[in-house]
Every structure is written in C-alpha cells, then in structure tokens.
Amino acid sequence: MDEEADGWFDRELAGCSLPDERLNKRLRKLVAQIGSAMGESIPLVCQDWANTKAAYRFFSNDRVIEADILAGHFQSTRERTIVTDGRPKPRRLTCATPI
C-alpha cells in the first residue's frame, strides 16, 4: 500500500472509534483490502480462508456497529466540505479516474 492510500485511510477512519483497538486495526486492514479490489467479493478481496473468515467474523461482531464505522467517514466528509466552503470541489474525469 502506498503512502497516499495510507493517508486516505487514516483521514477516513480518524473519527471511527470501535470499542476495542483490535477491532480498529481489523477495520483498517479490511478497508485496505476492499479498497485494493473495489466491487469484488469478500473471499476474493481477502485472498485466503483465514482472512475471509476474519472479515465475516468482524462484520458479524455485535460490538461492530455500522454507525461507528461510518462516523469516521462522515466526519472526514464534513471536514472536506468545510474546506471547500460547502461547494463540491470540481474533478476532471478521465477514463482512469475512479468514480
């Protein structure tokens, strides 16, 4: 994973606080795995049975709440909006630009 991706993960997950630090580490790992193969299935993204099982265990954990995960993303989005005075920052789309 490159430094730019690391920085993006850190910013997006900064406001996310799960009840256990191990869950926070697992979330970061899952976001990196899923981000490396957007749109693919969990087994394909995780590449082996141990990581796949860990991902499914993470998502079925009663202490992992969707709102807690999204809190970091919402905070990051709010901060980006403030920086642009509430106006979306224009992007130049090319064939290589992910949407």
C-alpha positions in Angstrom: 0.0 0.0 0.0 1.4 3.4 -0.9 1.7 6.5 1.4 -1.2 8.3 -0.3 -3.6 5.4 0.3 -2.3 5.2 3.9 -3.1 8.9 4.4 -6.5 8.5 2.9 -7.3 5.5 5.2 -6.0 7.5 8.2 -8.2 10.5 7.4 -11.3 8.5 6.6 -11.0 6.3 9.8 -9.8 9.1 12.2 -13.3 9.7 13.6 -14.1 6.0 13.8 -13.8 4.5 17.3 -14.7 0.9 17.8 -14.8 -0.4 21.4 -11.6 -2.4 21.1 -8.3 -1.4 19.4 -8.1 -4.9 17.8 -11.4 -4.1 16.0 -10.0 -0.7 14.8 -6.9 -2.5 13.4 -9.1 -5.1 11.7 -11.3 -2.4 10.2 -8.2 -0.6 8.8 -7.0 -3.8 7.3 -10.4 -4.6 5.8 -10.7 -1.1 4.3 -7.3 -1.5 2.7 -8.2 -5.0 1.3 -11.5 -3.9 0.0 -10.1 -0.7 -1.4 -7.5 -2.6 -3.4 -10.2 -4.6 -5.2 -13.4 -2.4 -5.2 -16.5 -4.3 -6.2 -15.1 -7.7 -5.6 -16.4 -10.3 -3.2 -15.0 -10.6 0.3 -13.4 -14.0 -0.4 -11.6 -12.6 -3.5 -10.5 -9.5 -1.7 -9.3 -11.4 1.4 -7.4 -14.0 -0.8 -7.4 -16.8 1.7 -9.8 -18.6 4.1 -8.3 -17.2 7.3 -8.7 -13.6 6.2 -12.1 -14.3 4.7 -13.3 -15.8 8.0 -11.8 -12.9 10.0 -13.7 -10.4 7.8 -17.0 -12.3 8.2 -16.4 -12.5 12.0 -15.7 -8.8 12.1 -18.9 -7.9 10.3 -21.0 -10.2 12.5 -19.4 -9.0 15.7 -22.1 -7.4 18.0 -19.6 -4.8 19.1 -19.1 -3.6 15.5 -21.9 -1.1 14.7 -22.3 0.4 11.2 -22.9 3.9 12.6 -19.5 3.7 14.4 -17.7 2.7 11.2 -19.5 5.4 9.2 -18.8 8.1 11.9 -15.2 8.5 10.7 -16.3 8.8 7.0 -19.0 11.3 7.9 -16.5 13.4 9.9 -14.0 13.3 7.1 -16.6 14.3 4.5 -17.8 17.1 6.8 -14.2 18.4 7.0 -13.7 18.3 3.3 -17.0 20.2 2.8 -15.8 22.9 5.3 -12.5 23.3 3.4 -14.4 23.9 0.1 -17.0 26.3 1.7 -19.7 23.7 1.2 -19.3 23.6 -2.6 -18.1 20.4 -4.2 -14.6 20.5 -5.5 -14.7 20.0 -9.3 -13.0 16.9 -10.6 -11.7 16.3 -14.0 -12.9 12.9 -15.0 -10.9 10.7 -17.3 -11.1 7.0 -18.2 -8.7 6.3 -15.4 -10.5 8.3 -12.7 -12.4 6.0 -10.3 -15.9 7.2 -9.7 
